Amino acid sequence: MHPFSSLRFGRLNLELLAATLGLALLASSGYATSGDDVPLIIQVRSAVDQPFEGWGKAEIKEHGKIYALVSIEEMPGEEKLVKPVNEAEFLKALHGELARQGFKRTSAKLKPDIAITVNYGRGYQPNPYQDDMSFHAAGDPPIYSLAGVVPTQLMRRYEPRFEEKMQNATFEKLYIHIMAWEYPQEPRPAKFKPKLLWKTTVLTDSPEDRDFNQFIPKMLAAAGGYFDRKTEKEEAEIRDDMPEGRVILRDMKVLKDDQADLELESERKMK
């Protein structure tokens, strides 16, 4: 049954309803609220290769900055992106951010130090807050609770916003993985094994209603400062303004009582 099937709308009531809906749409489009009211929250996770030396790991050293971008690929997932990604614009934004961070594209005169691969998509990512912990998961989506932890991790739940961040990391994300590999030297060894030098992952929420294309530039700008750097904790959180959007309001149609009854009856028959 249609939710409004038992109501009869007069012309005045319909006009009031249309005006109310119009104001709601204007508010949701950003005309009545600012980007500061609803921030865009981006998470960045970054790791760097640290060779093992004796009883510990060697000091992290900066890797070369001349790069060859060798691949960009959308990763398959259970759910599709709201809109296909414009990879040409994606690459343009990525090259721009790499340049801002001091990286240079390879050329006939510049031999590459690193090979960069990129993949992106929509899906669930490993939860960095779950390392060294035991969890009990319940619900759909799962809500995690600490079932048993090692002593060093037990106190972490009292850190500001730790539980919030841990729960948020279980949700589905829009993500970009940017990986830098050691560029093979010539002549290439017979048993060449690619070596990952650093990896930066950048994520944001609500993939079910966001056009990835609108968020890629801000996500790359947030990630750029962590290229070839390690995040101090599980992830860094960056807050930015939401990309601007717009709502197109067309002419409203007000139905008379008999017209409204006919349309409601037609909908009931269709159901």
N, C-alpha and C positions, 0 to 999 in steps of 0.2 A: 504493500500500500504506500502511495506517495505520502511523505510526511506532512504535506499541506492539503491533503485531500478533503479533510473535514472542515476547512476554512473557506469562507467566502470573502474575497478581497474587493472592497470598494475602490473607486478611483483614487480617493485621497490616501487610503492605506497603502496602495501600491506605490504612489508617488513618494510617500515617506520611506517605504522600504527601499526603493531605488536610491533615494538620497542617502540613506544610511549605508547601503552597500557601496555607493560611490565614495563616501568619506573613508570607509574601511579600506578600499582599494588604494586611495591616495595615501593613507597612512602606511600601508604595507609597501608602497613603491618607494618610500624614502622621502616623500614631500613633507611628512609630518614628523619624521624622526631623522636623526643624523647618524652618520657612520660610527660616531663615538658611542651611541646607545647600544648598538649591536656589533661588537668587534669581530673581526676575522681572526680566529686563533689558529696558528700554524705551529706544528711540532717539527723539530729537526733532530735527527739522530745521526751522528757521524763517528766513524772509527778509522784509525790509521794503523797500518802494519807496523808492529813492533817486534823485531827479531829477538828470539830468546838468547840470552847470554848468561851462562853460568846459573847463578841463583835468582836471577831476575831478568827483566826485559831491558833491552838496550834503549837508549835515549831516542825519542822520536826525532827524525830528521826530515826536513822539508824535501819533497821530491821535485823533479823537474816540472817546468811550467809550459813547455812546448808540447802541444797535444794534437792528436789526430782523433777526430770523432768518427768512430767506425760503425756504430749502429744505434738505432733508436727503435724501440719495439713496444707495442701495446701488449700487456700480458692478459691472457684469457682469464675470465672470472665467471662466477655463477650469475652475476648480474651485469648487464651492459651499462656503459656510460650513458648519461642523459643525452649527450650529443657526441659525435665523433670528434676526435682531436685534430685540429689543423696542425700537422707536424711541421710544415714549413714555418709557421709562426712560432711554434714551440722551439725549433732550432734557432731561429733568429733571436729569441729571448735568451736561450741558453748561451749562445756565442757571446751575446752582449754582456751577460753576467760573468762569464769566464774572463772576458777582457777587463771588466771592472776589478776583478780580483788578481790581475797581473798575468793571466795566462795568455799564450800566443798560439795561434793556429799554425800548423805545420805548412811549409811551402817548399819550393824547389831549393831554397837556400837554408831552410830550417829543418833539421832532422828531429823527429818527435822523440820526446822523453817518455811520454805516456800515451796509452790508447784509452779513450773514454767510450764507455757503452752506457746507454740509458734505457731503462724500461719504466713503464708507467701503467697505471690502471686503477681499478676499483676493487677493494677486497679487504680481508682481514690480515693484519700484519703481526709478527711476533711481538709479544708484550715484554719490553725490557725491564719492567718492574717485577716480573715474576722469576727472575734469576735467583737461584739458591733458595727458593721458597716452595712450600707444599700448599696446594690450594684445594678448596672444595668449591665446585662450580654448581650453581643451581639457576634455573630459569632460562628463558629464551628471549633476548640474548642473555648469556650467562652472567650472573653476578658473582664475583669471586670473593671468598672470605678466607682469612688465614686459618688453615686447619692445623698447621704445624710448621714452624720455621726454625732456622738455626739462630742461635742467640744474637749474632751480629745483625741479623735482619729484623729481629723482633722489635727493636726500638724504632725502626724506620717508619712504622705505621704512625708514629707520633710526630713525624716531620710535617710541617705545614703543607697541606694539600696533597700529601702522598697518596692517601686512599682515593681521592678524587682523580688524580692522574692515572693511578693504576687501573681504576674502573674504566676511565675514558679510553685507555689504550686497547681495551678489548673490543671496541666498536669498529664497524666497517669504516674505511677511510678512502679518500682519494690520495694516491701516493706517486712519488717519483723517486726512483733509485738512480743515482749518478755514481758510476764506478770507474776508477782509474786503474789501469793495468800497466805493468811494466812492458814497455814496447820492445818487441823481440829485436835483438841485435843481429846484424849480418856478419858471417853466415849463421843462420838459425841452427841450433843444436838439433840432432836427429830426434831426441826425445824432449821436445820443448813442452814445458808445462806453464800455462799462464799464471802470473803472480799478481794477486790483487794488492794494490798499494794503499788505496783508501776508498771509502764508500760513504756517501752522504745520502741519507734518506729524508725526504720532506713530505709531510702529511697534513691533511686537513679533513674536517668532518663533513657529515651530511652529503654523501655521494648520491643519495637517491633523488635530490632535487637541485643539484648544482651543475651548471655547465662548466666542465673542467677548463675549457678555453679561457674563461674569465679569471680563473684563479692561478693559472700557470705563471704569469709574470710575477705576481706577489710571492708565490711559493719559491720561485727561483731566487728572488731578491733576498728572501729570508734565509735560504740555504747557502748563498754565495760566501758569506763570511766564514762558513765551516768547511769549505773545500780544503782538503788536505789538512784538516784539523780535527781533533777529537773533542766531542762534547764532554764537559766536566762531569755531568751526571748522566742519567739515562737518556735525557733529551732536553733540548732547549725549547722554550716556549716563546713565540713571537706574536705580538698582537698588532694588528693593522686594521685599517678601515676596510669595510666591505666594498667590493667593486660596485660601481654605480649601475643601477638597473632602471627600468622604466616600465610603466603600465599604460597601455593605450586604452582609453575610455571611448567607446563609440556611442552613437545616439541610443538613448534608452527608449524602450517600447513599453508603454503602459496599456494594459489590457482592461477592457470593460468586464463587468461581472460575467456576462454570458460568454465572452471570449475565454476568460479564465476557466470557466466550467468546462468548456469544450476541450481545451488543452489538457486539463486534468483528467478528463474522461478518456481522452486519446492515450495519455500515458498509462492509465490503468489497464487499458486493453493491450497495450504493448507488453506490459509485464505479465 
